[in-house]
Amino acid sequence: MVKALAILFGLSILLLIISLVRTKKTAEKTQEAIDMFHINLMKEINDVKESLNNIELDMEIISKEAGVQLSAEEKKLRREVLDLYKRQYSLENIAEQKQMSVQEINQIISTYVTPQDERGKAAHEG
């Protein structure tokens, strides 16, 4: 009986060691996968940053060539107004949010958006 208990105890220790080794290998593989994911994510973030930087430089070049000089506040306002308009907010809602008149909002938007009927004519002419 003592011999059977000793064998079972020895077998349980052996199984414990095997389990620990396998768990360590699995943990290493998981850590490697996490590291690869992190590296790929950082590469993508750097690519996005580079693209964004290029877009900012292009915008600066275009604005200088067009002779348009806007302050940072004016750029931000125009960006926000255009964003709200593209998300289909009404001119009245945009004017209310920005505490401006509808005419001022319309003037900002008209610089960047062609009127609906002009777009339709251009599409049919082509």
Secondary structure, DSSP 8 states (H G I E B T S, - for coil): -HHHHHHHHHHHHHHHHHHHHHHHHHHHHHHHHHHHHHHHHHHHHHHHHHHHHHHHHHHHHHHHHHT----HHHHHHHHHHHHHHHTT--HHHHHHHHT--HHHHHHHHHHHS--HHHHHHHHHH-
